[in-house]
Amino acid sequence: MKRTTLSIILIGISIITSCNKFDNINIDPTRSSNLDPALQLTNVQLRYSGDLEINEKIHLCITMPLVQQVGGIWSNRWGQMYIYNRLYLSSLWDNSYNKDVTDIVSAVERSSNNPLMSNLNAVCRIMKVYEFARMTDLYGDIPYTEAGLAYSKGITHPKFDRQEDIYNHFFEELTAAAAQLDPSKDVVRGDQFYNGNIAAWKKFANSLRLRYAMRLVKVNPEKAKTEAKSAYDAGVFTSNADICLIHHEDVQNSYSDSRGNGLSAAFVQSEVLPRVNNTFIEQFRLTNDPRMSHFFRYYIDIINRPFDRIDITDQVREKIGYNGVKPTDYVWDEQLAPLDITLPNGTAIKATSNDQKVQLANFLIRNNAPFFHMTFAEVELLLAEASIRWNVNWGGTAAEHYANGIRAACEQLSLYPTGPKIETALINNFIQSNRLVPGSEIELINKQLWIALLMNGTEAFANWRRTGFPVLTPSLTGESTTKVIPRRLEYPINESEQNRANVEVAIKALGPNGDTWTNRVWWDK
Amino acid sequence: MKIILIGLSYNKGRLRTLVKSMKPKMKLTILLLAMGVTHVHAHIYAQKISIVKKNSHLKEIIEEIRKQSGYDFLYSNDLLKGIKPISVNISNASIEEALSKSLKGLPISFKIEDGAVLLKRKTASSTPDVKGHVASKKETDLEQQQIHGRVLDDQNTPLESVSISNLTNKKGTSTDKLGNFTIEAKAGDVIQFTRIGYTQHTVTIAPDQQQLQIKLNVKSIQIEETVVTALGIRREERALGYAVSKVNGEELIKARETNVINSLAGKVPGLIINSTAGGPAGSSRVIIRGNTTVTGNNQPLYVVDGVPMDNSNYGGTGSGQYAEGFDMGDAISAINPDDIDQISVLKGPSASALYGTRAANGVILITTKKGSTNKALGIDFNSTSSFETQLTKYDGYQRLYGQGTKQNAPNSPLQARTTLFQSFGARLDPDLMIDSYDGIKRPYQYIDDNIGGFFRTGSTFSNNLAFTAGNETSSLRFSAADLRVNDIIPASGLRRNTFSLNGTSKFGSKLTLEARSMYLNENVKNRPALGDSPSNMGNAFIGLASNVSQSLFADTYKNPDGSYIEWGGGQYRLNPYWVINEMYNNTDKNRLMGAAQLNYTATPWFNLQGRASTDVTFLNFEKFSPPTTPGFVTGGLEQTDRKYVTTEADVLATLQKQVTPSLHVSLRLGGSISRVTNSGNVMQFTNMTVRDVITPTSFTDKNIVPVSYARHLNSQYGLLSLAYKSYLYLDASVRRDASSTLPQNNNSYVYPSLVSSFVFTDAFKLDKQVLSFGKLRASVAEVGGDTEAYLLDLYYAINPLPFKGQAYGGASTDVLPAKGLRPTRTRSFEVGTELKFFKDRIGLDFTYYNQKSRDQINRVPIPNSSGFQNRMINAGMVSNKGFEILLTSRPIVNENFKWDLSLNFARNRNMVESLSDGVPFLTLSDARWMSVAVVAKPKADYGSILAFDYQKDPNGNIILDPVTLLPLQSEERQVVGKGIYDWTGGVSSTMNYKNFNLSFIVDIKSGADMFSMSNLFAASRGSLESTLEGRSEWISSEEERQAAHMTIEQWTEAGNVRGLVPKGVIRNIDESGKETFTQNGRAVDPSIYWGQIIQDGGVASPYIYDASYVKMREIMIGYSIPSSLTKKWGLQQMQVSVVSRNPFIIYKNVPNIDPDSNYNNGNGQGLEYGSLPTRRSWGLNLSFKF
């Protein structure tokens, strides 16, 4: 009896206590432990222009209204009237460091020193520069060399790098990555920009280098010139076929979907869509720009069915011309008398006050609108500026580059689904009648860049800060929380609280004005 | 033979026949046996008797018993002659108990027959009061010899079937019908006498002993209160060295809660229960003695009949800034209150150390009802119907101004739509007709209880039927429950059916099998969306202009083609009528629980027990948003299919021995395994192309995310219990756990506990006149803890929707995995005392505890720039210190009236002692507005509310922005409050007057704060009374200005502006750089001022309220139909009651909403946004037993 019971206990306990080993119980069967870096590249490329949260905040809420391209609705007020909103200023940082940075840093790391991923690695390195450039241009000094390394290197509190150092590293990286690209090596899969075209990536790397070189014209003209020259020599975009863009799917993104164009989703999810700023319209009117009637349209909106809106451009334009919103106005501020118009189907209606304020045309804000990362037009206009600044001839005179830039900018619109194909004669005519005027070349060039960079608010904002053109009058209202036009984004509250020691160093470097959105980044000094 | 008779004791006719056929002496024996053993049943079924009399004649007492019991008494008149006056103190006793107590020491015996009590003189006894030597042999003989003896009860009646075992030589026997026995023993052997219903007796054989006469005392009369403790071990309360609170099942079934755990609110000291605004189908947050982990789960472990139960929270709203979603309910709500016999709350690690890891936050032990060994079929029926209305109303809204901005009423349908949530219009005037958004003009008048009008009167119907049956070897209980709830939220409701079957059977004398099964089927229609969800109905109407009736939107929410009509709430606030009429969500839950327990009593001192249980829940959730729903313009269908499986098994060996007459030792050794595996799919379908059927194939975009969770735990444990003379008890336990969630080289951990109890009144044999019982207890314990699954490695996830057919993905978490996690530890120390005064009329239970959880496995924020938002790390310490007091009293007991009053009080200080180096604080929950967060911050209370406060000048005046005159924000976020309570308490009272009883429970909570974003929003929209200041002045000022044809600048220049003059000072810096402050005297337009308060940069402090409250939790008025009537109807018992849960709030400080409101059950409590009103219920309960 005793023996039996004892053995029952022993058997029972031994079954239960057998071991501390649980084999694979603690490994999630539904997720990957070693994802192909190419899939991360796709993710980062897609989210750059697809993530609704980031694109809504940085473009629609802040930079596009700041450069006075659009405005008039609540979502625009932060940038349009300079109303401070720390959360919006934090959005890019808080939503890309722990996602896009993590992925692109991991993709670069996990593809390096692997001969089968040599080209993929080079592409990821370029993508990494591109990703960080958007952030440093907006925030200034940021964690760069130590960013996104918590898992692989255990760095949980990255130091901030000086923007100057970051830029120097950009030039090195772009040079090295372009050199690493080799058509005889691995085929890059997952690439949504160029579908693995190695030659195109080389040109993109060099063109980016040109863009970042020109960023330095205020702070270090010598360096700007050297880098721009070597970028040009290495081979930049030579036609619209080289443009770096991504074609989105025709999906209206939610905050968790990146397949459609994120900026489009931000536009069309508003009950009242953004209007065009009169400052922007004025530029088109003064130059008699042939793109005007394609960009600016009058619509009768249908709530929640943005693309069913009724185009009444012809009827309204004939009575009041092109009218957007004043830089200081909301769309509902200036109440216009109702206009009697007749719709194409013969119905007579009254166009309300809102209906008489122009909006961006459907093609620009469709869910499947491509996002232009870098265009041939931009390259040409930058080259035009370089020619003027340094009196150089890199493949053409300033006037030639300028003309090429305008032409490319007009022609690139046909790359939008349902986008206009502007007649060559009209373009020629436009170029002819808007030649560079001595003494104001840089202004004219950058006003064209302002137009060419429509729908890429952060780049337009960077270019305005770099050159001071177009000259913008601060649009101050009673709601404005600052009297000058903001020029950078503030560090997020999370970062300043959790990475205090490192943030303090960066804030100190910002000088007496500290971490404010009216302070300036290094290259904007 | 005996047991059969016991079983028959209620079948009185047959008993009588049987009894009649026996010899008189035997009859009495049998009856007395029946009384003693059936005590427990009598306890449940019989009328309770309470008598307190001093120096009264026995006749008076008998008369009293007659009145209260309804039994007739038969006795000869000379029986009571010569009986001296006696004192009795009987409370809540059965007739048998009452008689035994009253007749104790008197030469009178009683028997109960056919509803009557027979009293007769005891036959003289010649047996000496024995437990020792009767006869002896001359010489010492250590040889085994036959010892003969006899066992009698305290009435000197021979006892049959007493089991007798020689603990030394392991021989055993039992008494015959005449109480005689023979057993082999030698000098020094210990003989143990055991019989059900009698106290166990042990004798050591003396050297020359040959005969024994043993007297066993009836146990029932002095039966000790027992409680169920860890592992299902039932123990005498006096032996416990830690605080255990128990609640009887009876208390839960009249005034009912759809989630039974909510019934405990206010009843148990230190137990804090919050239910979300999720309503009847929502989950509850239960906290015992504070939060022990910073970011982990702080909910207690639920154990049903000794087996841990799955208590998955099926999903909530999250804790982020834009947290939204549904409260999917919790697992404990599946337990049918009618199946509960008792709930024990084990509060600290000392009590729960044997349950290990999952018990660090305390254990709630549920013992279910069992079948009785009563052969007759027993039927219980219990039914409650109640009606629910809103407990809180939006009653702090201003009634003077209507829709509009800048003091103007809207003058077009468009303006009516854009100012829908603006009450900054003109003064309300019922004669004024103004435009509505649909183009119709309506009166500009205040609408009373506007938001309240949206809700309906809810109703709840609960019906339960239970059958019990049994015989001497088996018993069975089956119950079926049906619960139907129509919530106060239109179109929202719940239907729950529970079936449970509980059986016990004895196979022979050594093997007992107990099996239990439960099946639950629950369907919830339209759970309300919470938090920042666009379909949160609690949010949708907040700030609705005071003259716009919510009912206006009932008929105007959709176009003739069925598409959504924009009502003015935009994408983030959907028209609630669209939500309830066009959208839907549906939850189906099927749950099966099964458990089996096998007990093998090999010998009286050795018992082996094996248990196994499984608990499977299938949860299917579906949510549909038709096309044109803002946010789901193309239509959306969300489906979640999940399966939760918990399997538990354990073995427990118990060895016990009465080592010496005064020392009892027991040793329990056991081991258990726990396997939790959850799996499922979360599916989203968008772009609805087929409209007439709502099914995944009607959608073109399909997005499926599989989810998985697995956690295994292997444990071993031992418990050594020593009991010395039934007044000193010592328990020592040790447990070792191995968890699958920790790194393999560091996944096991061992922790001990030491618990002691000392009944000093017995030890020192103190006079019991004043202090009738006194006990001291002390314990120290440690519990180790693991973490969640899958936190050790980095994973990548593929995006559920491919891009142009191509897969893509990335790192799937923002939590940095930690490879080197160690187990976390909670150590506690507890002392307490339990005192009873004046023969138990007053009882006091006091506990002080101090517990520290160290090596916390925390989710610690790291800068986003690291690539992650958080990391898992062993760091930090959380402490909980406090005391708990339970005061029970019976202020009045007399013939007709009895009053029980109990008070409880608990103070807990929950502090974050430290966090990881360099972590200034940890966010537990982020508010939607104004950067307010609930955090864990070192050296601050757990759950501190962090917000921007006022900037103040050296004199403490609020500094205002020189332009807007809004208060300036402090430089950094500061601790402005905390989300957890300082102390909690409760008062519960039960009064019985004849057949009536009245009881109530008051729940008191004090010291927490709450950021009410509903009130903030209402203020910014001009709905709150606080926004009235300066409005009429501004209007007249503007009228005068216009009359004077002056611009606002000129008017300001002239110093004529009147309006809202914000209180505070303006900072000036003079030329020398010196700071001065001047009082503000300037007026602003109130509509502009209030509109700006909610913006980033605003000061949250005015909307952080003291969340203390005093609530009437429950009121019950019952009437028991007299037994004379119920007998006629063939019922054993019948009771009707008027019941109410949450009838009213006695005190609160937060306007418009219930201070209990929240939108998730996470650790970050203290935030409220768009909470739905809580419910009050009134109803009728009917219960009867056959």
Interface residues (C-beta under 8 A of the other chain):
Chain A: M1 T4 T5 I8 I9 G12 I13 I15 I16 T17 S18 C19 N20 K21 F22 I25 N26 I27 D28 P29 T30 R31 S32 S33 N34 L35 L39 Q40 T42 N43 V44 L46 I83 Y84 N85 R86 L87 W93 D94 Y97 N98 K99 V101 T102 D103 V105 S106 I142 P143 E146 A147 G148 L149 A150 Y151 I155 T156 H157 P158 G190 Q192 E249 V251 Q252 S254 D257 S258 R259 Q269 E271 I303 N304 R305 W332 T352 T481 P492 I493 N494 E495 E497 Q498 N499 R500 N502
Chain B: L414 T418 S563 Y564 E566 G570 Q571 A602 T603 F606 L608 G610 T628 P630 G631 V633 T634 A649 D650 V651 A653 L669 G671 S672 I673 D701 P706 V707 S708 A710 R711 H712 N714 S715 Q716 A738 S740 T741 Q744 N747 S748 A789 Y790 L792 D793 L794 Y795 Y796 A797 I798 N799 L801 F803 K804 Q806 A807 Y808 G809 G810 A811 S812 D814 L816 P817 P861 I862 P863 N864 S865 S866 G867 F868 Q869 R871 G918 V919 P920 F921 S931 R973 Q1095 D1096 G1097
